[in-house]
């Protein structure tokens, strides 16, 4: 597995052949200084996220982009994200997810926890969950670093987990 680091003043990106991690540390001069929210997208069809996240969100009831939008693109693509977030029900669900994460952050603070794990799924983990997780990664959660990972975005489509 090859890994490359590309540090920047506002973010660091760590990529390998299967996962993308985005670290939103623009609110901290040191990544280690703050607690961390780990947000992972995944496909429900490919099995549960392990270890089990503290909070989970299932986006399979949200509209799926039409074939002409999603063909050859994933949720990290601007056209897919634009299509999804043009729908009021997607924006409402995103806002609800942000509120639930904020609530969990407060609970973690009271309990002295330094990390929160969040899982976001759709059917195959390539479009809806990825787009929402990408937006969450860009959302400032004051006092917390955010790390984004996409478990299944690069997997070949299959009905059976591999």
ChimeraX commands (.cxc) that place a marker at each C-alpha (Angstrom):
marker #1 position 0.00,0.00,0.00 radius 0.5
marker #1 position 1.48,3.33,-1.00 radius 0.5
marker #1 position 0.77,6.40,1.07 radius 0.5
marker #1 position 1.53,10.01,0.27 radius 0.5
marker #1 position 1.29,13.01,2.55 radius 0.5
marker #1 position 0.42,16.46,1.23 radius 0.5
marker #1 position 0.38,18.89,4.15 radius 0.5
marker #1 position -1.12,22.33,3.60 radius 0.5
marker #1 position -1.75,25.27,5.89 radius 0.5
marker #1 position -5.45,24.49,6.33 radius 0.5
marker #1 position -5.70,20.78,5.67 radius 0.5
marker #1 position -3.74,17.58,5.26 radius 0.5
marker #1 position -4.76,14.89,2.83 radius 0.5
marker #1 position -3.78,11.25,3.22 radius 0.5
marker #1 position -4.64,8.96,0.33 radius 0.5
marker #1 position -4.10,5.34,-0.52 radius 0.5
marker #1 position -5.64,3.13,-3.18 radius 0.5
marker #1 position -8.87,2.42,-1.24 radius 0.5
marker #1 position -9.48,5.23,1.22 radius 0.5
marker #1 position -9.38,8.97,1.32 radius 0.5
marker #1 position -8.85,10.76,4.58 radius 0.5
marker #1 position -9.47,14.47,4.85 radius 0.5
marker #1 position -8.41,16.20,8.01 radius 0.5
marker #1 position -10.20,19.47,8.69 radius 0.5
marker #1 position -7.81,21.10,11.14 radius 0.5
marker #1 position -8.31,24.71,10.15 radius 0.5
marker #1 position -9.59,25.45,13.66 radius 0.5
marker #1 position -6.43,24.28,15.36 radius 0.5
marker #1 position -2.74,24.95,14.95 radius 0.5
marker #1 position -2.05,21.39,16.10 radius 0.5
marker #1 position -4.14,18.43,14.99 radius 0.5
marker #1 position -3.34,16.57,18.24 radius 0.5
marker #1 position -4.57,19.44,20.43 radius 0.5
marker #1 position -8.27,18.88,19.83 radius 0.5
marker #1 position -10.63,15.90,20.00 radius 0.5
marker #1 position -11.51,14.30,16.68 radius 0.5
marker #1 position -14.68,13.35,14.84 radius 0.5
marker #1 position -14.12,10.43,12.45 radius 0.5
marker #1 position -16.83,10.37,9.76 radius 0.5
marker #1 position -16.97,7.36,7.45 radius 0.5
marker #1 position -19.19,6.72,4.42 radius 0.5
marker #1 position -19.99,3.14,3.52 radius 0.5
marker #1 position -22.36,0.93,1.56 radius 0.5
marker #1 position -25.06,-0.90,3.49 radius 0.5
marker #1 position -24.95,-3.69,0.90 radius 0.5
marker #1 position -21.29,-4.39,1.76 radius 0.5
marker #1 position -21.89,-4.97,5.45 radius 0.5
marker #1 position -21.79,-2.98,8.66 radius 0.5
marker #1 position -19.12,-0.49,9.57 radius 0.5
marker #1 position -16.69,-1.96,12.08 radius 0.5
marker #1 position -16.01,-1.01,14.73 radius 0.5
marker #1 position -19.57,0.15,15.29 radius 0.5
marker #1 position -19.74,3.96,15.20 radius 0.5
marker #1 position -21.12,6.02,18.10 radius 0.5
marker #1 position -23.83,7.40,15.80 radius 0.5
marker #1 position -25.02,6.20,12.40 radius 0.5
marker #1 position -27.11,7.68,9.61 radius 0.5
marker #1 position -28.85,5.74,6.84 radius 0.5
marker #1 position -29.40,7.80,3.68 radius 0.5
marker #1 position -31.05,5.11,1.55 radius 0.5
marker #1 position -34.40,6.94,1.73 radius 0.5
marker #1 position -32.93,10.06,0.11 radius 0.5
marker #1 position -33.25,10.47,-3.66 radius 0.5
marker #1 position -30.49,8.78,-5.64 radius 0.5
marker #1 position -28.98,10.85,-8.45 radius 0.5
marker #1 position -30.24,9.76,-11.87 radius 0.5
marker #1 position -28.05,7.49,-13.96 radius 0.5
marker #1 position -26.87,10.32,-16.24 radius 0.5
marker #1 position -25.53,12.19,-13.17 radius 0.5
marker #1 position -23.95,9.27,-11.32 radius 0.5
marker #1 position -22.45,7.35,-14.28 radius 0.5
marker #1 position -18.69,7.68,-14.08 radius 0.5
marker #1 position -18.90,9.92,-11.02 radius 0.5
marker #1 position -18.97,9.44,-7.29 radius 0.5
marker #1 position -20.20,11.56,-4.39 radius 0.5
marker #1 position -16.89,13.40,-4.32 radius 0.5
marker #1 position -17.78,14.88,-7.73 radius 0.5
marker #1 position -19.29,18.36,-7.83 radius 0.5
marker #1 position -22.18,17.45,-10.20 radius 0.5
marker #1 position -23.34,14.65,-7.87 radius 0.5
marker #1 position -23.07,16.85,-4.78 radius 0.5
marker #1 position -24.82,19.76,-6.51 radius 0.5
marker #1 position -27.67,17.51,-7.66 radius 0.5
marker #1 position -28.17,16.03,-4.20 radius 0.5
marker #1 position -28.02,19.28,-2.25 radius 0.5
marker #1 position -30.43,20.96,-4.66 radius 0.5
marker #1 position -33.12,18.80,-3.00 radius 0.5
marker #1 position -34.63,20.30,0.15 radius 0.5
marker #1 position -35.02,16.88,1.79 radius 0.5
marker #1 position -31.27,16.26,1.43 radius 0.5
marker #1 position -30.47,19.67,2.93 radius 0.5
marker #1 position -32.91,19.06,5.82 radius 0.5
marker #1 position -31.36,15.65,6.50 radius 0.5
marker #1 position -27.87,17.17,6.39 radius 0.5
marker #1 position -28.92,19.83,8.91 radius 0.5
marker #1 position -30.39,17.12,11.19 radius 0.5
marker #1 position -27.15,15.13,10.96 radius 0.5
marker #1 position -25.15,18.22,11.94 radius 0.5
marker #1 position -27.42,18.77,14.96 radius 0.5
marker #1 position -27.03,15.13,16.05 radius 0.5
marker #1 position -23.26,15.38,15.73 radius 0.5
marker #1 position -23.28,18.62,17.76 radius 0.5
marker #1 position -25.35,16.91,20.45 radius 0.5
marker #1 position -22.94,13.96,20.53 radius 0.5
marker #1 position -20.01,16.41,20.77 radius 0.5
marker #1 position -21.56,17.96,23.88 radius 0.5
marker #1 position -22.11,14.52,25.39 radius 0.5
marker #1 position -18.51,13.52,24.60 radius 0.5
marker #1 position -17.21,16.72,26.20 radius 0.5
marker #1 position -19.15,16.04,29.42 radius 0.5
marker #1 position -17.83,12.45,29.46 radius 0.5
marker #1 position -14.23,13.45,28.68 radius 0.5
marker #1 position -14.22,11.53,25.39 radius 0.5
marker #1 position -11.60,12.57,22.82 radius 0.5
marker #1 position -13.15,11.02,19.73 radius 0.5
marker #1 position -16.49,10.40,18.08 radius 0.5
marker #1 position -17.05,7.89,15.30 radius 0.5
marker #1 position -19.86,8.63,12.84 radius 0.5
marker #1 position -21.07,6.25,10.13 radius 0.5
marker #1 position -23.08,7.37,7.09 radius 0.5
marker #1 position -24.44,4.75,4.71 radius 0.5
marker #1 position -26.37,4.53,1.47 radius 0.5
marker #1 position -26.93,1.40,-0.61 radius 0.5
marker #1 position -23.48,0.93,-2.20 radius 0.5
marker #1 position -21.45,3.73,-0.59 radius 0.5
marker #1 position -20.53,5.67,-3.71 radius 0.5
marker #1 position -22.91,8.63,-4.14 radius 0.5
marker #1 position -25.30,9.80,-1.40 radius 0.5
marker #1 position -23.25,8.86,1.67 radius 0.5
marker #1 position -20.01,10.05,0.08 radius 0.5
marker #1 position -21.51,13.43,-0.90 radius 0.5
marker #1 position -22.95,14.00,2.58 radius 0.5
marker #1 position -19.72,12.95,4.30 radius 0.5
marker #1 position -17.71,15.28,2.05 radius 0.5
marker #1 position -19.98,18.17,3.08 radius 0.5
marker #1 position -19.67,17.18,6.75 radius 0.5
marker #1 position -15.89,17.25,6.32 radius 0.5
marker #1 position -16.13,20.87,5.23 radius 0.5
marker #1 position -18.42,21.81,8.12 radius 0.5
marker #1 position -16.73,23.58,11.04 radius 0.5
marker #1 position -17.40,21.68,14.27 radius 0.5
marker #1 position -15.90,24.21,16.67 radius 0.5
marker #1 position -13.27,22.76,18.96 radius 0.5
marker #1 position -13.02,19.48,17.05 radius 0.5
marker #1 position -10.91,18.16,14.19 radius 0.5
marker #1 position -12.73,16.21,11.50 radius 0.5
marker #1 position -11.37,13.19,9.63 radius 0.5
marker #1 position -13.32,11.88,6.62 radius 0.5
marker #1 position -12.98,8.38,5.19 radius 0.5
marker #1 position -14.87,6.59,2.40 radius 0.5
marker #1 position -14.80,2.84,2.95 radius 0.5
marker #1 position -16.46,1.68,-0.26 radius 0.5
marker #1 position -16.17,4.52,-2.76 radius 0.5
marker #1 position -13.43,2.75,-4.76 radius 0.5
marker #1 position -14.80,-0.80,-4.56 radius 0.5
marker #1 position -16.20,-2.44,-7.64 radius 0.5
marker #1 position -19.99,-2.69,-7.55 radius 0.5
marker #1 position -21.13,-6.07,-6.31 radius 0.5
marker #1 position -24.20,-7.49,-4.62 radius 0.5
marker #1 position -22.05,-9.69,-2.39 radius 0.5
marker #1 position -19.50,-8.34,0.12 radius 0.5
marker #1 position -15.95,-9.27,-0.81 radius 0.5
marker link #1:1,2 radius 0.2
marker link #1:2,3 radius 0.2
marker link #1:3,4 radius 0.2
marker link #1:4,5 radius 0.2
marker link #1:5,6 radius 0.2
marker link #1:6,7 radius 0.2
marker link #1:7,8 radius 0.2
marker link #1:8,9 radius 0.2
marker link #1:9,10 radius 0.2
marker link #1:10,11 radius 0.2
marker link #1:11,12 radius 0.2
marker link #1:12,13 radius 0.2
marker link #1:13,14 radius 0.2
marker link #1:14,15 radius 0.2
marker link #1:15,16 radius 0.2
marker link #1:16,17 radius 0.2
marker link #1:17,18 radius 0.2
marker link #1:18,19 radius 0.2
marker link #1:19,20 radius 0.2
marker link #1:20,21 radius 0.2
marker link #1:21,22 radius 0.2
marker link #1:22,23 radius 0.2
marker link #1:23,24 radius 0.2
marker link #1:24,25 radius 0.2
marker link #1:25,26 radius 0.2
marker link #1:26,27 radius 0.2
marker link #1:27,28 radius 0.2
marker link #1:28,29 radius 0.2
marker link #1:29,30 radius 0.2
marker link #1:30,31 radius 0.2
marker link #1:31,32 radius 0.2
marker link #1:32,33 radius 0.2
marker link #1:33,34 radius 0.2
marker link #1:34,35 radius 0.2
marker link #1:35,36 radius 0.2
marker link #1:36,37 radius 0.2
marker link #1:37,38 radius 0.2
marker link #1:38,39 radius 0.2
marker link #1:39,40 radius 0.2
marker link #1:40,41 radius 0.2
marker link #1:41,42 radius 0.2
marker link #1:42,43 radius 0.2
marker link #1:43,44 radius 0.2
marker link #1:44,45 radius 0.2
marker link #1:45,46 radius 0.2
marker link #1:46,47 radius 0.2
marker link #1:47,48 radius 0.2
marker link #1:48,49 radius 0.2
marker link #1:49,50 radius 0.2
marker link #1:50,51 radius 0.2
marker link #1:51,52 radius 0.2
marker link #1:52,53 radius 0.2
marker link #1:53,54 radius 0.2
marker link #1:54,55 radius 0.2
marker link #1:55,56 radius 0.2
marker link #1:56,57 radius 0.2
marker link #1:57,58 radius 0.2
marker link #1:58,59 radius 0.2
marker link #1:59,60 radius 0.2
marker link #1:60,61 radius 0.2
marker link #1:61,62 radius 0.2
marker link #1:62,63 radius 0.2
marker link #1:63,64 radius 0.2
marker link #1:64,65 radius 0.2
marker link #1:65,66 radius 0.2
marker link #1:66,67 radius 0.2
marker link #1:67,68 radius 0.2
marker link #1:68,69 radius 0.2
marker link #1:69,70 radius 0.2
marker link #1:70,71 radius 0.2
marker link #1:71,72 radius 0.2
marker link #1:72,73 radius 0.2
marker link #1:73,74 radius 0.2
marker link #1:74,75 radius 0.2
marker link #1:75,76 radius 0.2
marker link #1:76,77 radius 0.2
marker link #1:77,78 radius 0.2
marker link #1:78,79 radius 0.2
marker link #1:79,80 radius 0.2
marker link #1:80,81 radius 0.2
marker link #1:81,82 radius 0.2
marker link #1:82,83 radius 0.2
marker link #1:83,84 radius 0.2
marker link #1:84,85 radius 0.2
marker link #1:85,86 radius 0.2
marker link #1:86,87 radius 0.2
marker link #1:87,88 radius 0.2
marker link #1:88,89 radius 0.2
marker link #1:89,90 radius 0.2
marker link #1:90,91 radius 0.2
marker link #1:91,92 radius 0.2
marker link #1:92,93 radius 0.2
marker link #1:93,94 radius 0.2
marker link #1:94,95 radius 0.2
marker link #1:95,96 radius 0.2
marker link #1:96,97 radius 0.2
marker link #1:97,98 radius 0.2
marker link #1:98,99 radius 0.2
marker link #1:99,100 radius 0.2
marker link #1:100,101 radius 0.2
marker link #1:101,102 radius 0.2
marker link #1:102,103 radius 0.2
marker link #1:103,104 radius 0.2
marker link #1:104,105 radius 0.2
marker link #1:105,106 radius 0.2
marker link #1:106,107 radius 0.2
marker link #1:107,108 radius 0.2
marker link #1:108,109 radius 0.2
marker link #1:109,110 radius 0.2
marker link #1:110,111 radius 0.2
marker link #1:111,112 radius 0.2
marker link #1:112,113 radius 0.2
marker link #1:113,114 radius 0.2
marker link #1:114,115 radius 0.2
marker link #1:115,116 radius 0.2
marker link #1:116,117 radius 0.2
marker link #1:117,118 radius 0.2
marker link #1:118,119 radius 0.2
marker link #1:119,120 radius 0.2
marker link #1:120,121 radius 0.2
marker link #1:121,122 radius 0.2
marker link #1:122,123 radius 0.2
marker link #1:123,124 radius 0.2
marker link #1:124,125 radius 0.2
marker link #1:125,126 radius 0.2
marker link #1:126,127 radius 0.2
marker link #1:127,128 radius 0.2
marker link #1:128,129 radius 0.2
marker link #1:129,130 radius 0.2
marker link #1:130,131 radius 0.2
marker link #1:131,132 radius 0.2
marker link #1:132,133 radius 0.2
marker link #1:133,134 radius 0.2
marker link #1:134,135 radius 0.2
marker link #1:135,136 radius 0.2
marker link #1:136,137 radius 0.2
marker link #1:137,138 radius 0.2
marker link #1:138,139 radius 0.2
marker link #1:139,140 radius 0.2
marker link #1:140,141 radius 0.2
marker link #1:141,142 radius 0.2
marker link #1:142,143 radius 0.2
marker link #1:143,144 radius 0.2
marker link #1:144,145 radius 0.2
marker link #1:145,146 radius 0.2
marker link #1:146,147 radius 0.2
marker link #1:147,148 radius 0.2
marker link #1:148,149 radius 0.2
marker link #1:149,150 radius 0.2
marker link #1:150,151 radius 0.2
marker link #1:151,152 radius 0.2
marker link #1:152,153 radius 0.2
marker link #1:153,154 radius 0.2
marker link #1:154,155 radius 0.2
marker link #1:155,156 radius 0.2
marker link #1:156,157 radius 0.2
marker link #1:157,158 radius 0.2
marker link #1:158,159 radius 0.2
marker link #1:159,160 radius 0.2
marker link #1:160,161 radius 0.2
marker link #1:161,162 radius 0.2
view
